[in-house]
Amino acid sequence: MPNLNVWGALLGLAFLSTALAYIIYFRLLTTVGATNLLLVTFLIPVSAILLGTLILREELFTRHFVGIFLIGLSLLAIDGRVLGLIRK
């Protein structure tokens, strides 16, 4: 029989990582639209790198910063608001 730590981890995954994520996802879908919502998926690698550094004490290399910078640039390019300001 699993111990209390296993049950706590399972409940944390079920409620925080799954249920809460879907609630936030569908709330954002209704407010910002599908295109802007999909931009959030670009942030998954960034959050994984940052959480790995903060929680697991993983080392950051130059390639990580370059990747985060490129993801930021791609978000700005896809979003279009910055390009719209430049064109005006």
C-alpha positions as CSV (number, residue, x, y, z in Angstrom):
1,M,0.0,0.0,0.0
2,P,1.4,3.4,-0.9
3,N,2.4,5.7,1.9
4,L,1.2,9.2,2.7
5,N,3.9,10.9,0.6
6,V,2.9,9.0,-2.5
7,W,-0.8,9.9,-2.0
8,G,0.2,13.5,-1.5
9,A,2.2,13.6,-4.7
10,L,-0.6,11.9,-6.6
11,L,-3.2,14.4,-5.3
12,G,-0.8,17.3,-6.1
13,L,-0.4,16.1,-9.7
14,A,-4.1,15.5,-10.1
15,F,-5.3,18.9,-8.7
16,L,-2.5,21.3,-9.3
17,S,-0.9,20.0,-12.5
18,T,-4.0,18.8,-14.2
19,A,-7.3,20.2,-12.9
20,L,-6.0,23.7,-12.2
21,A,-4.1,23.8,-15.5
22,Y,-7.3,23.0,-17.4
23,I,-9.3,25.6,-15.6
24,I,-6.7,28.3,-16.4
25,Y,-6.4,27.0,-20.0
26,F,-10.1,27.2,-20.7
27,R,-10.5,30.5,-18.9
28,L,-7.7,32.0,-21.0
29,L,-9.2,30.5,-24.2
30,T,-12.4,32.4,-23.6
31,T,-10.7,35.7,-22.8
32,V,-7.6,36.0,-25.1
33,G,-8.5,33.6,-27.9
34,A,-6.9,30.5,-29.4
35,T,-4.0,32.2,-31.1
36,N,-2.7,34.1,-28.1
37,L,-3.4,31.0,-25.9
38,L,-1.1,28.9,-28.0
39,L,1.7,31.4,-27.5
40,V,1.8,30.2,-23.9
41,T,3.1,26.8,-25.1
42,F,6.4,28.5,-26.1
43,L,6.9,29.2,-22.4
44,I,7.0,25.5,-21.4
45,P,10.8,25.1,-22.1
46,V,11.6,28.4,-20.4
47,S,9.7,27.4,-17.3
48,A,11.3,23.9,-17.3
49,I,14.8,25.5,-17.5
50,L,14.1,28.0,-14.7
51,L,12.4,25.4,-12.4
52,G,15.3,23.0,-13.0
53,T,17.7,25.7,-12.0
54,L,15.8,26.9,-9.0
55,I,14.6,23.5,-7.6
56,L,17.0,21.0,-8.9
57,R,20.1,23.3,-8.8
58,E,20.9,22.6,-12.4
59,E,23.5,24.7,-14.0
60,L,22.6,27.3,-16.6
61,F,24.8,27.6,-19.7
62,T,25.0,30.2,-22.4
63,R,22.9,28.1,-24.7
64,H,20.1,28.2,-22.2
65,F,20.1,32.0,-22.2
66,V,20.3,32.1,-26.0
67,G,17.3,29.7,-26.2
68,I,15.2,31.8,-23.8
69,F,16.1,34.9,-25.7
70,L,15.1,33.3,-29.0
71,I,11.8,32.1,-27.6
72,G,11.1,35.6,-26.4
73,L,11.8,37.0,-29.8
74,S,9.6,34.4,-31.4
75,L,6.8,35.3,-29.0
76,L,7.1,39.0,-29.9
77,A,7.1,38.2,-33.7
78,I,4.1,35.9,-33.6
79,D,2.1,38.2,-31.3
80,G,2.3,41.0,-33.8
81,R,1.8,43.9,-31.5
82,V,5.4,45.0,-31.5
83,L,5.6,44.8,-35.3
84,G,2.4,46.9,-35.5
85,L,4.0,49.6,-33.3
86,I,7.1,49.6,-35.5
87,R,5.0,50.0,-38.7
88,K,3.1,53.0,-37.4
